[in-house]
Amino acid sequence: MRILFSKVQRPPLSASLQGRVFRLSSRISRIHPFSFFTALLLSFFFDFSIWLPTLCKIVALLLQAGILVRLIFEERYLWARFRRLPLKKKLIPITLFAIALLFYLEKGWLLAGSWADGGESLRYTYRLYSMIFLGAAFSIYAMRLKTIGQFLERLHLRPAQTMALSFALVILLGALLLSLPQVVIDPSRISFVDALFTATSATTVTGLSLFPISDYYERSGLWVILLLIQLGGLGIMTFGALFSLISKRDLRLDEAVALQGVLEPSSIGVVRREIGAIFIMTLAIEAVGTLLLWFSFQGENGRPLFTALFHSISAFCNAGFSLFPANLEGRVTDLPVNLVIALLIVLGGLGFPVLHNLGSYPLFRKNRSGWRLTFHSKVVLSISAGLLLAGTVGIFIFEYRGVLAPLPWRHKWMAAAFQSVTARTAGFNTLNIGLVSDATLFLLILLMWIGGSPISTAGGIKTTTFGVMLATLRSLLRRREEVELFRRSLSPQVTQKALSVGVTSSALMALLLLLLLAVEGGGFREVLFEAVSAFNTVGLSTGITPRFSPLGKLILVVIMFVGRIGPLTLAFCLAERAAKGSYRYPQERVIVG
């Protein structure tokens, strides 16, 4: 009897509780699916009803609370069997449920605050949040459908496609956060299109703005914008160049070796260390920039530290966002601010391989014979210095009697040099771009088209691409078969890749410009400048961005996204080793030129 009694023991409290929860979730999960769709449909009609709006919204909130309970105890995704799913499948329902819960709470907050003013000012915001909630809730349930499940199972995205999708999801999440009433000073002044435009401009580190962000967003909204800028800047470096190396674990060995030369590491095994070095170097440079700018922003709006931090991150990530209503036009004669921000922009635009090469210089050692400047660093530094010098001299000559006329002699050169630095990809401006001459605008367009350097926070076709194109042209003029640069020969794959990136980027920009011109009116040069600035993620503007229609703003959103993702995706595809066929066609001649 003692043995039998010892075998019959009460289960632990945790196991008993888990059993009760499992039985409860099983009962709830057996509710007929039609009730779920009925609740969604009824809550939609109640939310958008024009009769007894307050009472109907309360009923809709109650129905949607039931929907949340139904989703919490969803057997397949969110509770009982959730721990058995792989990580990728876990993140999708968790994110969707978090969005649904967040906007359900926001709907309740808006409804509670709408009794004071009748809710007219936030009516469209409330309906937008309803659509987001219903869409997220339905998406969670739709994942159980067999067809959608099989589609997700068979969907194998390439690294470049995954990178583009991750940027799109970050932009969408940022737009949702920037549309919350808690982060906006006056919610009635900002639409979801405006929030989407701002999130896209921040994530793609473009810097185009529809309004002064410090006048429209609370401190929390500015932190969201700053986070998007940092994610976009680091994402371009890590996911643009390093993500391809990390993904080698899923690729064949020959494909891994083909992309190993992106960062010139000693082996693929040190890539993680390279990523850590990128983050450490980025945070160190931004911290030093914040400290230097903090001394110049003392007494600025009572928050000099946050202002310095915001401008330091925005400058290093080449975003161009500023907390001042007129950007940096009021700081045109401030030498410390101009020097620090210009230096941060240059460091962010040089790229990590160049910074790593320069940072390895044995400054405190007597024997420096083992250190050398890499070929990539020579190309980047020479092309960058030439472009900065040409831009400075050109802006000084073209605007000597223009926007630079009121400034003293030395401030003329400083303003011209600063604008030459920012025109490459940053977007800060100490001069009013809307008042410059056509010659200066065309010069800025050329600088924006070239952009910064590879594996950096910059946009454009990149300095190395431009340098290889110039070297190819020089070889053709000299009738030489090999393309030479710094007494080194370039492989045909490099020249083909440079020409492909340059031609494809120009073609995409021309096509999107044509679409923008067909939708928006105004002067051709202003729209052209705006499109080039958006496509190359620069952020300079002549001041016509706020006057664009909602459709024009959405086109600019597409231009910024394609301008950031398109060249990177193309570069990734071209980085793969070309397949050699087993046959070759006969050669023929064609007259060119």
MARLOMI-557786 format. One record per residue (C-alpha): residue number from 1; residue in one letter; x, y, z. Coordinates in steps of 0.5 Angstrom, whole numbers, plus 500, padded with zeros to 3 digits. Layout:
// residues N
pos | code | px | py | pz
NUM | A | X | Y | Z
...
***
This chain:
// residues 593
pos | code | px | py | pz
1 | M | 500 | 500 | 500
2 | R | 506 | 505 | 502
3 | I | 509 | 503 | 495
4 | L | 502 | 505 | 491
5 | F | 501 | 511 | 495
6 | S | 508 | 513 | 494
7 | K | 507 | 513 | 486
8 | V | 500 | 517 | 486
9 | Q | 503 | 524 | 487
10 | R | 500 | 531 | 486
11 | P | 503 | 534 | 480
12 | P | 507 | 540 | 481
13 | L | 503 | 547 | 481
14 | S | 507 | 549 | 475
15 | A | 505 | 543 | 471
16 | S | 498 | 543 | 474
17 | L | 497 | 551 | 471
18 | Q | 500 | 549 | 465
19 | G | 495 | 543 | 464
20 | R | 489 | 548 | 465
21 | V | 492 | 553 | 461
22 | F | 493 | 548 | 455
23 | R | 485 | 546 | 456
24 | L | 483 | 553 | 456
25 | S | 487 | 554 | 450
26 | S | 484 | 548 | 447
27 | R | 477 | 550 | 448
28 | I | 478 | 557 | 445
29 | S | 482 | 555 | 439
30 | R | 476 | 550 | 438
31 | I | 471 | 556 | 437
32 | H | 468 | 556 | 430
33 | P | 473 | 560 | 425
34 | F | 466 | 564 | 422
35 | S | 466 | 567 | 429
36 | F | 473 | 570 | 428
37 | F | 471 | 573 | 422
38 | T | 464 | 576 | 424
39 | A | 468 | 579 | 430
40 | L | 472 | 582 | 425
41 | L | 467 | 585 | 420
42 | L | 462 | 587 | 426
43 | S | 468 | 591 | 429
44 | F | 470 | 594 | 422
45 | F | 462 | 597 | 421
46 | F | 462 | 599 | 428
47 | D | 468 | 603 | 428
48 | F | 466 | 606 | 421
49 | S | 459 | 607 | 423
50 | I | 456 | 615 | 422
51 | W | 450 | 613 | 427
52 | L | 452 | 613 | 434
53 | P | 459 | 614 | 433
54 | T | 461 | 614 | 440
55 | L | 457 | 608 | 442
56 | C | 459 | 604 | 436
57 | K | 466 | 605 | 438
58 | I | 465 | 602 | 445
59 | V | 462 | 596 | 442
60 | A | 468 | 595 | 437
61 | L | 473 | 596 | 442
62 | L | 469 | 590 | 446
63 | L | 469 | 586 | 440
64 | Q | 476 | 587 | 438
65 | A | 478 | 585 | 446
66 | G | 475 | 579 | 444
67 | I | 479 | 578 | 438
68 | L | 485 | 579 | 442
69 | V | 484 | 574 | 447
70 | R | 482 | 569 | 441
71 | L | 489 | 571 | 438
72 | I | 493 | 570 | 445
73 | F | 490 | 563 | 446
74 | E | 491 | 561 | 438
75 | E | 494 | 554 | 439
76 | R | 498 | 554 | 433
77 | Y | 502 | 560 | 433
78 | L | 501 | 564 | 440
79 | W | 501 | 560 | 446
80 | A | 501 | 552 | 446
81 | R | 505 | 550 | 441
82 | F | 509 | 557 | 440
83 | R | 515 | 554 | 443
84 | R | 516 | 549 | 438
85 | L | 516 | 553 | 432
86 | P | 523 | 556 | 429
87 | L | 525 | 563 | 430
88 | K | 523 | 566 | 423
89 | K | 516 | 563 | 424
90 | K | 516 | 566 | 431
91 | L | 518 | 573 | 430
92 | I | 512 | 574 | 425
93 | P | 506 | 573 | 429
94 | I | 509 | 576 | 435
95 | T | 511 | 582 | 431
96 | L | 503 | 582 | 428
97 | F | 500 | 581 | 435
98 | A | 505 | 587 | 438
99 | I | 502 | 591 | 433
100 | A | 495 | 589 | 434
101 | L | 496 | 590 | 441
102 | L | 499 | 597 | 441
103 | F | 494 | 600 | 436
104 | Y | 488 | 597 | 440
105 | L | 491 | 601 | 446
106 | E | 492 | 607 | 442
107 | K | 485 | 607 | 439
108 | G | 482 | 606 | 446
109 | W | 487 | 612 | 448
110 | L | 484 | 616 | 442
111 | L | 477 | 615 | 444
112 | A | 478 | 617 | 451
113 | G | 481 | 623 | 449
114 | S | 475 | 625 | 444
115 | W | 470 | 626 | 449
116 | A | 473 | 633 | 450
117 | D | 473 | 636 | 443
118 | G | 468 | 631 | 439
119 | G | 474 | 627 | 436
120 | E | 473 | 631 | 430
121 | S | 481 | 632 | 429
122 | L | 483 | 625 | 430
123 | R | 477 | 622 | 427
124 | Y | 482 | 620 | 421
125 | T | 487 | 618 | 425
126 | Y | 482 | 613 | 429
127 | R | 480 | 610 | 423
128 | L | 487 | 609 | 420
129 | Y | 489 | 605 | 427
130 | S | 483 | 601 | 426
131 | M | 485 | 599 | 419
132 | I | 492 | 597 | 422
133 | F | 489 | 593 | 428
134 | L | 484 | 589 | 423
135 | G | 490 | 588 | 418
136 | A | 494 | 585 | 423
137 | A | 489 | 581 | 427
138 | F | 487 | 578 | 420
139 | S | 494 | 577 | 418
140 | I | 495 | 572 | 424
141 | Y | 489 | 568 | 423
142 | A | 491 | 568 | 415
143 | M | 497 | 565 | 417
144 | R | 494 | 558 | 419
145 | L | 491 | 557 | 412
146 | K | 494 | 552 | 408
147 | T | 495 | 556 | 402
148 | I | 499 | 561 | 405
149 | G | 503 | 556 | 410
150 | Q | 505 | 552 | 404
151 | F | 507 | 559 | 400
152 | L | 511 | 561 | 407
153 | E | 514 | 554 | 407
154 | R | 517 | 555 | 400
155 | L | 519 | 562 | 400
156 | H | 526 | 562 | 400
157 | L | 529 | 569 | 399
158 | R | 536 | 571 | 397
159 | P | 540 | 575 | 401
160 | A | 539 | 581 | 397
161 | Q | 531 | 580 | 397
162 | T | 532 | 579 | 405
163 | M | 535 | 586 | 405
164 | A | 530 | 589 | 401
165 | L | 525 | 586 | 405
166 | S | 528 | 588 | 412
167 | F | 529 | 595 | 410
168 | A | 521 | 595 | 408
169 | L | 519 | 593 | 414
170 | V | 523 | 598 | 418
171 | I | 520 | 603 | 414
172 | L | 513 | 601 | 415
173 | L | 514 | 600 | 423
174 | G | 518 | 607 | 423
175 | A | 512 | 610 | 420
176 | L | 507 | 607 | 424
177 | L | 511 | 609 | 430
178 | L | 511 | 616 | 427
179 | S | 504 | 617 | 426
180 | L | 502 | 616 | 434
181 | P | 499 | 622 | 437
182 | Q | 504 | 621 | 443
183 | V | 510 | 623 | 439
184 | V | 507 | 628 | 435
185 | I | 506 | 635 | 437
186 | D | 499 | 636 | 433
187 | P | 497 | 630 | 430
188 | S | 492 | 633 | 426
189 | R | 498 | 637 | 422
190 | I | 501 | 630 | 420
191 | S | 498 | 625 | 416
192 | F | 500 | 617 | 415
193 | V | 503 | 619 | 408
194 | D | 507 | 625 | 412
195 | A | 510 | 619 | 417
196 | L | 511 | 614 | 412
197 | F | 515 | 620 | 408
198 | T | 519 | 622 | 414
199 | A | 521 | 614 | 416
200 | T | 523 | 613 | 409
201 | S | 527 | 619 | 409
202 | A | 530 | 617 | 416
203 | T | 531 | 609 | 414
204 | T | 535 | 611 | 408
205 | V | 539 | 616 | 411
206 | T | 536 | 621 | 405
207 | G | 534 | 627 | 410
208 | L | 529 | 630 | 405
209 | S | 524 | 633 | 410
210 | L | 517 | 636 | 409
211 | F | 517 | 640 | 415
212 | P | 522 | 642 | 421
213 | I | 522 | 636 | 425
214 | S | 523 | 639 | 431
215 | D | 517 | 643 | 430
216 | Y | 512 | 637 | 429
217 | Y | 515 | 632 | 433
218 | E | 516 | 631 | 441
219 | R | 522 | 629 | 444
220 | S | 520 | 621 | 443
221 | G | 518 | 622 | 436
222 | L | 525 | 625 | 435
223 | W | 528 | 619 | 438
224 | V | 524 | 615 | 433
225 | I | 527 | 619 | 428
226 | L | 534 | 618 | 431
227 | L | 534 | 611 | 432
228 | L | 531 | 610 | 424
229 | I | 537 | 614 | 422
230 | Q | 542 | 609 | 426
231 | L | 539 | 603 | 424
232 | G | 539 | 605 | 416
233 | G | 546 | 608 | 417
234 | L | 549 | 601 | 420
235 | G | 544 | 597 | 416
236 | I | 547 | 600 | 409
237 | M | 554 | 598 | 412
238 | T | 553 | 591 | 415
239 | F | 547 | 589 | 410
240 | G | 550 | 592 | 404
241 | A | 557 | 589 | 404
242 | L | 557 | 584 | 411
243 | F | 550 | 581 | 410
244 | S | 553 | 578 | 404
245 | L | 559 | 575 | 407
246 | I | 555 | 573 | 413
247 | S | 550 | 569 | 409
248 | K | 556 | 565 | 406
249 | R | 554 | 560 | 411
250 | D | 548 | 558 | 406
251 | L | 552 | 558 | 400
252 | R | 557 | 554 | 396
253 | L | 564 | 555 | 398
254 | D | 565 | 558 | 391
255 | E | 560 | 563 | 392
256 | A | 563 | 565 | 399
257 | V | 570 | 565 | 396
258 | A | 567 | 570 | 390
259 | L | 565 | 575 | 395
260 | Q | 570 | 574 | 400
261 | G | 574 | 580 | 397
262 | V | 568 | 585 | 399
263 | L | 572 | 587 | 406
264 | E | 579 | 584 | 404
265 | P | 579 | 580 | 410
266 | S | 584 | 574 | 412
267 | S | 578 | 569 | 412
268 | I | 571 | 568 | 412
269 | G | 571 | 566 | 419
270 | V | 573 | 573 | 422
271 | V | 567 | 577 | 419
272 | R | 564 | 577 | 425
273 | R | 570 | 581 | 428
274 | E | 569 | 586 | 422
275 | I | 562 | 587 | 424
276 | G | 564 | 588 | 431
277 | A | 569 | 593 | 429
278 | I | 564 | 597 | 425
279 | F | 560 | 598 | 431
280 | I | 565 | 600 | 435
281 | M | 568 | 605 | 430
282 | T | 561 | 608 | 429
283 | L | 560 | 609 | 436
284 | A | 567 | 612 | 438
285 | I | 566 | 617 | 432
286 | E | 559 | 619 | 434
287 | A | 561 | 619 | 441
288 | V | 567 | 624 | 439
289 | G | 563 | 628 | 435
290 | T | 557 | 629 | 440
291 | L | 563 | 631 | 445
292 | L | 565 | 636 | 440
293 | L | 559 | 639 | 438
294 | W | 556 | 639 | 445
295 | F | 561 | 645 | 446
296 | S | 558 | 649 | 440
297 | F | 551 | 648 | 442
298 | Q | 551 | 650 | 449
299 | G | 545 | 654 | 451
300 | E | 541 | 651 | 444
301 | N | 534 | 650 | 446
302 | G | 536 | 648 | 453
303 | R | 538 | 641 | 450
304 | P | 545 | 642 | 448
305 | L | 547 | 634 | 449
306 | F | 541 | 632 | 445
307 | T | 542 | 637 | 439
308 | A | 549 | 635 | 439
309 | L | 548 | 627 | 439
310 | F | 542 | 628 | 434
311 | H | 547 | 632 | 429
312 | S | 553 | 627 | 430
313 | I | 549 | 621 | 428
314 | S | 546 | 625 | 423
315 | A | 552 | 627 | 420
316 | F | 556 | 620 | 421
317 | C | 550 | 617 | 418
318 | N | 550 | 622 | 412
319 | A | 543 | 623 | 413
320 | G | 542 | 631 | 413
321 | F | 537 | 631 | 418
322 | S | 537 | 637 | 423
323 | L | 533 | 640 | 429
324 | F | 534 | 647 | 426
325 | P | 528 | 650 | 422
326 | A | 533 | 652 | 417
327 | N | 538 | 646 | 417
328 | L | 545 | 650 | 418
329 | E | 544 | 656 | 415
330 | G | 544 | 660 | 421
331 | R | 551 | 657 | 422
332 | V | 554 | 659 | 416
333 | T | 560 | 662 | 419
334 | D | 561 | 658 | 425
335 | L | 567 | 654 | 424
336 | P | 567 | 649 | 429
337 | V | 560 | 646 | 427
338 | N | 562 | 647 | 420
339 | L | 569 | 643 | 421
340 | V | 566 | 637 | 426
341 | I | 560 | 636 | 422
342 | A | 564 | 636 | 415
343 | L | 569 | 631 | 418
344 | L | 564 | 626 | 421
345 | I | 560 | 626 | 414
346 | V | 567 | 625 | 410
347 | L | 569 | 619 | 415
348 | G | 562 | 616 | 414
349 | G | 562 | 617 | 407
350 | L | 569 | 614 | 406
351 | G | 567 | 607 | 408
352 | F | 569 | 602 | 413
353 | P | 575 | 599 | 409
354 | V | 578 | 605 | 408
355 | L | 577 | 607 | 416
356 | H | 580 | 600 | 418
357 | N | 586 | 601 | 413
358 | L | 587 | 608 | 416
359 | G | 586 | 606 | 423
360 | S | 591 | 601 | 423
361 | Y | 597 | 606 | 422
362 | P | 602 | 605 | 427
363 | L | 602 | 612 | 430
364 | F | 606 | 610 | 436
365 | R | 611 | 606 | 433
366 | K | 618 | 607 | 430
367 | N | 618 | 602 | 425
368 | R | 612 | 603 | 420
369 | S | 615 | 599 | 414
370 | G | 610 | 594 | 415
371 | W | 604 | 599 | 414
372 | R | 601 | 600 | 407
373 | L | 595 | 604 | 404
374 | T | 591 | 599 | 400
375 | F | 589 | 600 | 393
376 | H | 582 | 601 | 395
377 | S | 584 | 606 | 400
378 | K | 588 | 610 | 394
379 | V | 582 | 610 | 389
380 | V | 577 | 612 | 395
381 | L | 582 | 618 | 398
382 | S | 584 | 620 | 391
383 | I | 577 | 621 | 388
384 | S | 574 | 623 | 394
385 | A | 579 | 629 | 395
386 | G | 579 | 631 | 387
387 | L | 571 | 631 | 388
388 | L | 571 | 635 | 394
389 | L | 576 | 640 | 391
390 | A | 573 | 641 | 384
391 | G | 566 | 642 | 388
392 | T | 569 | 647 | 393
393 | V | 572 | 651 | 387
394 | G | 566 | 650 | 383
395 | I | 561 | 653 | 388
396 | F | 566 | 659 | 390
397 | I | 566 | 661 | 382
398 | F | 559 | 660 | 381
399 | E | 556 | 663 | 387
400 | Y | 562 | 669 | 388
401 | R | 556 | 674 | 386
402 | G | 550 | 670 | 388
403 | V | 549 | 667 | 395
404 | L | 556 | 667 | 397
405 | A | 556 | 675 | 396
406 | P | 554 | 677 | 403
407 | L | 560 | 673 | 406
408 | P | 567 | 675 | 408
409 | W | 572 | 672 | 404
410 | R | 574 | 666 | 408
411 | H | 567 | 665 | 410
412 | K | 566 | 664 | 402
413 | W | 571 | 659 | 402
414 | M | 568 | 655 | 408
415 | A | 561 | 655 | 406
416 | A | 563 | 653 | 399
417 | A | 567 | 647 | 402
418 | F | 562 | 645 | 407
419 | Q | 557 | 645 | 401
420 | S | 561 | 641 | 397
421 | V | 562 | 636 | 402
422 | T | 555 | 635 | 404
423 | A | 553 | 635 | 396
424 | R | 556 | 628 | 396
425 | T | 551 | 625 | 400
426 | A | 549 | 628 | 407
427 | G | 544 | 633 | 405
428 | F | 546 | 639 | 411
429 | N | 546 | 646 | 408
430 | T | 549 | 652 | 410
431 | L | 547 | 656 | 404
432 | N | 540 | 657 | 401
433 | I | 539 | 652 | 395
434 | G | 533 | 655 | 392
435 | L | 537 | 661 | 391
436 | V | 543 | 658 | 387
437 | S | 544 | 659 | 380
438 | D | 543 | 653 | 375
439 | A | 550 | 652 | 374
440 | T | 551 | 651 | 381
441 | L | 545 | 646 | 381
442 | F | 548 | 642 | 376
443 | L | 554 | 641 | 379
444 | L | 551 | 639 | 385
445 | I | 547 | 634 | 381
446 | L | 554 | 631 | 379
447 | L | 556 | 631 | 386
448 | M | 550 | 627 | 388
449 | W | 550 | 622 | 383
450 | I | 557 | 620 | 384
451 | G | 556 | 620 | 392
452 | G | 560 | 617 | 397
453 | S | 564 | 610 | 397
454 | P | 563 | 603 | 398
455 | I | 561 | 600 | 404
456 | S | 559 | 606 | 408
457 | T | 553 | 610 | 410
458 | A | 553 | 614 | 403
459 | G | 549 | 613 | 397
460 | G | 550 | 615 | 389
461 | I | 554 | 610 | 384
462 | K | 560 | 611 | 389
463 | T | 567 | 614 | 388
464 | T | 570 | 607 | 386
465 | T | 565 | 606 | 380
466 | F | 566 | 613 | 378
467 | G | 574 | 612 | 378
468 | V | 573 | 605 | 374
469 | M | 569 | 609 | 369
470 | L | 574 | 614 | 368
471 | A | 580 | 609 | 368
472 | T | 576 | 605 | 362
473 | L | 575 | 612 | 358
474 | R | 582 | 613 | 359
475 | S | 584 | 606 | 356
476 | L | 579 | 607 | 351
477 | L | 582 | 614 | 349
478 | R | 589 | 611 | 349
479 | R | 587 | 605 | 345
480 | R | 590 | 600 | 351
481 | E | 586 | 593 | 352
482 | E | 587 | 593 | 359
483 | V | 584 | 598 | 364
484 | E | 590 | 601 | 369
485 | L | 589 | 605 | 375
486 | F | 595 | 607 | 380
487 | R | 600 | 602 | 376
488 | R | 595 | 596 | 377
489 | S | 591 | 593 | 372
490 | L | 583 | 592 | 373
491 | S | 580 | 585 | 371
492 | P | 574 | 585 | 366
493 | Q | 569 | 583 | 371
494 | V | 571 | 590 | 375
495 | T | 570 | 594 | 369
496 | Q | 563 | 591 | 367
497 | K | 561 | 591 | 374
498 | A | 562 | 599 | 374
499 | L | 559 | 600 | 368
500 | S | 553 | 596 | 370
501 | V | 552 | 600 | 376
502 | G | 553 | 607 | 373
503 | V | 548 | 605 | 367
504 | T | 543 | 602 | 371
505 | S | 542 | 607 | 377
506 | S | 542 | 612 | 371
507 | A | 536 | 609 | 368
508 | L | 532 | 607 | 374
509 | M | 533 | 615 | 376
510 | A | 531 | 617 | 369
511 | L | 525 | 613 | 369
512 | L | 523 | 615 | 376
513 | L | 524 | 622 | 374
514 | L | 519 | 621 | 368
515 | L | 514 | 619 | 373
516 | L | 515 | 624 | 378
517 | L | 515 | 630 | 372
518 | A | 508 | 627 | 370
519 | V | 505 | 627 | 376
520 | E | 508 | 634 | 379
521 | G | 508 | 641 | 376
522 | G | 513 | 646 | 377
523 | G | 519 | 648 | 374
524 | F | 523 | 642 | 371
525 | R | 530 | 644 | 374
526 | E | 527 | 644 | 381
527 | V | 523 | 637 | 380
528 | L | 530 | 634 | 377
529 | F | 534 | 636 | 383
530 | E | 529 | 633 | 388
531 | A | 529 | 627 | 384
532 | V | 536 | 626 | 384
533 | S | 537 | 628 | 391
534 | A | 532 | 623 | 393
535 | F | 535 | 617 | 389
536 | N | 542 | 618 | 391
537 | T | 540 | 619 | 398
538 | V | 543 | 626 | 399
539 | G | 537 | 630 | 402
540 | L | 539 | 637 | 399
541 | S | 532 | 641 | 397
542 | T | 530 | 647 | 393
543 | G | 524 | 648 | 398
544 | I | 519 | 644 | 394
545 | T | 518 | 638 | 397
546 | P | 513 | 640 | 402
547 | R | 509 | 643 | 396
548 | F | 508 | 636 | 393
549 | S | 501 | 632 | 393
550 | P | 500 | 626 | 397
551 | L | 502 | 622 | 390
552 | G | 508 | 626 | 389
553 | K | 510 | 624 | 396
554 | L | 509 | 617 | 395
555 | I | 513 | 617 | 389
556 | L | 519 | 620 | 392
557 | V | 518 | 615 | 398
558 | V | 519 | 610 | 392
559 | I | 525 | 614 | 389
560 | M | 528 | 614 | 396
561 | F | 527 | 606 | 397
562 | V | 529 | 604 | 390
563 | G | 535 | 609 | 390
564 | R | 538 | 606 | 397
565 | I | 536 | 598 | 395
566 | G | 537 | 598 | 388
567 | P | 544 | 599 | 387
568 | L | 546 | 595 | 393
569 | T | 542 | 589 | 390
570 | L | 545 | 590 | 383
571 | A | 552 | 590 | 386
572 | F | 550 | 583 | 390
573 | C | 548 | 580 | 384
574 | L | 554 | 582 | 380
575 | A | 558 | 580 | 386
576 | E | 557 | 573 | 384
577 | R | 561 | 569 | 380
578 | A | 559 | 569 | 373
579 | A | 557 | 562 | 370
580 | K | 561 | 560 | 364
581 | G | 558 | 556 | 359
582 | S | 560 | 550 | 355
583 | Y | 560 | 554 | 348
584 | R | 562 | 560 | 345
585 | Y | 558 | 564 | 339
586 | P | 562 | 567 | 333
587 | Q | 564 | 574 | 334
588 | E | 562 | 580 | 330
589 | R | 563 | 587 | 329
590 | V | 558 | 593 | 330
591 | I | 560 | 600 | 329
592 | V | 560 | 604 | 335
593 | G | 560 | 612 | 336
***
